[in-house]
Amino acid sequence: MNTLTDKHILLGITGSIAAYKSADLVRRLREQGAQVQVIMTAAATAFITPLTLQSISGQPVYTQLLDAVTESAMEHIELARWADMVLIAPASADFLAKLAGGHADDLLSTVCLATNAPIVVAPAMNSFMWQAPATQENCQRLQQYGIKFFGPATGSQACGEVGKGRLLEPNELVDQVQEVFQTQFLAGYHVLVTAGPTREDIDPVRFISNRSSGRMGYAIAQSAKMAGAQVTLISGPVALPPVAGVQLISVYSAQDMLTAVMTRIATVDIFIAAAAVADYRPSQLFSHKIKKYDADWQITLERTPDILATVAALPHPPFTVGFAAETDNLLEYAREKLQQKQLNMIAANWVGVAGIGFDSEKNALNVLWAEGGIELPCAAKTELAGQLLEIIIQQYQQNGYLPHQKSGSY
Ligand code: C5P
């Protein structure tokens, strides 16, 4: 069976003696049904000719960023959009450094900055170059950016050394490419996640908010990205770093969050409301700091818009998932919310229990939908996020939803 049928693989070849294996890699990827286009750096062309790769890929090979003919058609952007995966094999130490530094001074590095597709590097270099602190630091940074590594392998090297730094064999690279596509169960889906608290101003220095850390929403956004989705994360004020490859929209109040969600919702396939939106805001916003007096002070509060219910009430809503955080009667309240807000699914979690829920690294969820439910026991929020997304996609498909952009490309 061809496991890579119609997958678009953009293969980057950089300057390493292992570049001779790239021709065989292209052949094997095509045997599995993939379409392969090749970009070579200048150094790569010293090891293997573009003509060889052109003959084997059946496509023109790209070597220039500023090509007078092709660049008029924004070649780097078109290639970046075409790719379902950017695979750089072999990836030299110099190219890893360039990628870690965010350089864009040749076609391959520019495409890597411009693409939304997963980027995978298969390093190949002398074992001392691989172990060099600078290389290891670059690799750590690339992993933080969400870039995956295939290898390197350990063994004898072209330079006569024996050690870590060999390019994986083409058949091993193809196996790993297949694995990546198998885990990409959200490829072609646009997932919108809300996260964190909102702040509702009383005056220029005071606000009403809650204890949400945003961790659950950020973990969902990251897992969705890793599963291949296009992810938009709309976040209230949190102390978390942005998630690599995820579009982050920072908002402040419930009203800001509603506006940010509604302007993007038309293209969304799955909406996950993990934000702890403030339910009330002061009816009046004071433009100056309220002075303190001896007497008590009362603030009148009004309801904030219910973002989740607004989305679920749209004529053509996306698959809509809410959260219910409760201190008592968890399942009962959660089922009520599922029905009242017309949701496809709700993830219920206890709050006020030590070690889980709000402002914690861990959580436990009861996931409910109209005809059933499942319990996800206490685990790291990152782990729970992946499990939740798998349940969402099962229910999504069972309900016969179709993603907006699912185009048959992985
Ligand atoms: O009604 P309750 O606030 O308990 O519902 C919680 C769910 O609704 C969460 O998914 C939360 O993100 C969402 N919500 C919202 N807008 C609000 C209040 C809650 O989207 N104003």
Residues whose N, C-alpha, C, O or C-beta is under 5 A from the ligand:
A	BS01	C5P	A273 A274 A275 A276 V277 A278 T304 P305 D306 I307 L308 V321 G322 F323 A324
